[in-house]
Amino acid sequence: MRNELAESADCADFEHLLATFQGKGSAGHLWRAYLDHMAAAVHCRPAVLDSLTRLKEAGWSIGVATDGASDIRHAKARATGLNELIDGIAACGDIDVRSQDVRLFELAAARYGTQSTPGGWMTGTTRSPTSPAVRRQVAHDPGARACPARGFRDSAPPG
């Protein structure tokens, strides 16, 4: 069960935990507490927020295509202040695909009222511009430009 939660948790996992360990309370309450703890564990560096602010001020649309459950991603965006700077989030859990699937990028574009057009930019927390997610998106859009992003960590900000 621990591996399942680490991979991608949702409220149903907490129903399973309560049943397995004869726990008390509601799965919904545990799920909300989990979301709060996950959101409290992240931060976004000021330089990243400043850069996104400049992009928004310059008229860029900013969407997030990410792995995992939508609830967790939205909670993290609110906790870090990203929700004020992005136009929306498309999470793999929304359509039951993996993060490398081009359909995630298509969902993201549709949610932002646009289409995935040739020659766009893609950035991410990937460590390499040759990661599977980047390779698949560039294969889908040979004109796409990609760069890795740094600055979003699953830990508290330094001292």
C-alpha positions as CSV (number, residue, x, y, z in Angstrom):
1,M,0.0,0.0,0.0
2,R,2.9,2.4,0.8
3,N,4.2,2.0,-2.8
4,E,0.7,2.7,-4.2
5,L,0.4,5.9,-2.1
6,A,3.9,7.0,-3.2
7,E,3.0,6.5,-6.8
8,S,-0.3,8.3,-6.9
9,A,-2.8,8.5,-4.1
10,D,-6.5,9.3,-4.1
11,C,-9.4,9.2,-1.7
12,A,-10.1,5.6,-2.6
13,D,-6.7,4.6,-1.2
14,F,-7.7,6.0,2.2
15,E,-10.9,4.0,2.1
16,H,-8.8,0.9,1.5
17,L,-6.4,1.9,4.4
18,L,-9.4,2.3,6.8
19,A,-10.8,-1.1,5.8
20,T,-7.5,-2.9,5.9
21,F,-6.5,-1.5,9.4
22,Q,-10.0,-1.2,10.8
23,G,-9.4,2.5,11.2
24,K,-11.9,5.0,12.5
25,G,-13.0,8.2,10.8
26,S,-13.8,8.9,7.2
27,A,-11.7,8.5,4.2
28,G,-12.6,12.0,3.1
29,H,-11.2,13.5,6.3
30,L,-8.0,11.5,5.9
31,W,-7.7,12.5,2.2
32,R,-8.1,16.2,3.1
33,A,-5.4,15.9,5.8
34,Y,-3.1,14.1,3.3
35,L,-3.7,16.9,0.8
36,D,-2.9,19.5,3.5
37,H,0.3,17.7,4.4
38,M,1.4,17.3,0.8
39,A,0.8,21.0,0.0
40,A,2.7,22.1,3.2
41,A,5.7,20.0,2.0
42,V,6.4,22.1,-1.1
43,H,7.5,25.5,-2.0
44,C,8.3,27.4,-5.1
45,R,11.5,29.5,-5.2
46,P,10.9,33.3,-5.5
47,A,13.0,33.4,-8.8
48,V,10.5,30.9,-10.4
49,L,7.5,32.9,-9.2
50,D,9.1,36.1,-10.5
51,S,9.9,34.5,-13.9
52,L,6.3,33.3,-14.2
53,T,5.0,36.7,-13.2
54,R,7.1,38.3,-16.0
55,L,5.7,35.8,-18.5
56,K,2.1,36.5,-17.5
57,E,2.8,40.3,-17.7
58,A,4.2,39.8,-21.2
59,G,0.9,38.0,-22.3
60,W,2.0,34.4,-22.1
61,S,-0.5,31.7,-21.2
62,I,0.9,29.3,-18.7
63,G,-0.6,25.8,-18.3
64,V,0.6,22.9,-16.2
65,A,0.5,19.3,-17.4
66,T,1.6,17.0,-14.6
67,D,1.5,13.5,-13.3
68,G,-0.6,12.4,-10.3
69,A,-3.9,13.2,-8.9
70,S,-5.5,16.6,-9.7
71,D,-6.5,17.3,-6.1
72,I,-2.8,17.1,-5.0
73,R,-1.6,19.2,-7.8
74,H,-4.2,21.9,-7.2
75,A,-3.4,21.9,-3.5
76,K,0.3,22.3,-4.2
77,A,-0.4,25.1,-6.7
78,R,-2.5,27.0,-4.1
79,A,0.2,26.5,-1.3
80,T,3.0,27.7,-3.5
81,G,1.2,30.7,-5.1
82,L,1.4,29.1,-8.6
83,N,-2.4,29.2,-8.9
84,E,-2.3,33.0,-9.2
85,L,0.1,32.7,-12.2
86,I,-1.1,29.7,-14.2
87,D,-4.2,29.4,-16.4
88,G,-4.9,25.8,-15.3
89,I,-3.7,22.3,-14.5
90,A,-4.2,19.1,-16.4
91,A,-3.2,16.1,-14.3
92,C,-2.7,12.5,-15.5
93,G,-5.2,11.4,-13.0
94,D,-7.9,13.4,-14.8
95,I,-7.8,11.2,-17.9
96,D,-5.9,8.1,-16.6
97,V,-2.8,8.5,-18.7
98,R,0.9,8.6,-17.9
99,S,2.8,11.9,-17.9
100,Q,4.6,11.0,-21.1
101,D,1.3,10.6,-23.1
102,V,0.7,13.3,-25.7
103,R,-3.0,13.3,-24.7
104,L,-2.1,15.0,-21.5
105,F,-0.7,18.0,-23.4
106,E,-3.8,18.0,-25.6
107,L,-6.0,18.0,-22.5
108,A,-3.9,20.9,-21.1
109,A,-4.3,22.9,-24.3
110,A,-8.1,22.3,-24.4
111,R,-8.5,23.3,-20.8
112,Y,-6.8,26.6,-21.6
113,G,-9.1,27.3,-24.5
114,T,-6.5,26.7,-27.2
115,Q,-5.0,23.9,-29.2
116,S,-1.6,22.3,-29.1
117,T,0.1,24.2,-31.9
118,P,3.4,23.6,-33.5
119,G,6.5,25.4,-32.3
120,G,5.4,25.9,-28.7
121,W,7.5,25.7,-25.5
122,M,7.5,22.9,-23.0
123,T,9.4,23.1,-19.7
124,G,9.3,20.7,-16.8
125,T,11.0,19.4,-13.7
126,T,12.6,16.8,-15.8
127,R,16.4,16.6,-15.3
128,S,17.1,16.1,-19.0
129,P,15.8,17.5,-22.2
130,T,16.0,14.0,-23.6
131,S,13.6,12.5,-20.9
132,P,10.7,10.4,-22.2
133,A,8.1,13.2,-21.7
134,V,10.1,15.7,-23.6
135,R,11.0,13.2,-26.4
136,R,7.3,12.2,-26.9
137,Q,6.1,15.8,-27.0
138,V,8.8,16.8,-29.4
139,A,8.0,13.8,-31.6
140,H,4.4,14.9,-31.6
141,D,5.5,18.5,-32.3
142,P,8.9,18.6,-34.0
143,G,8.9,22.4,-33.8
144,A,8.6,22.3,-30.0
145,R,11.3,23.8,-27.9
146,A,12.0,22.3,-24.5
147,C,14.0,23.3,-21.4
148,P,14.2,21.7,-17.9
149,A,12.9,23.8,-15.0
150,R,14.5,23.8,-11.6
151,G,13.2,25.4,-8.4
152,F,10.2,23.3,-7.4
153,R,11.1,21.0,-4.6
154,D,9.1,18.6,-2.4
155,S,10.6,20.0,0.8
156,A,10.4,23.1,3.0
157,P,12.3,26.2,1.8
158,P,15.8,26.6,3.1
159,G,16.1,28.1,6.7
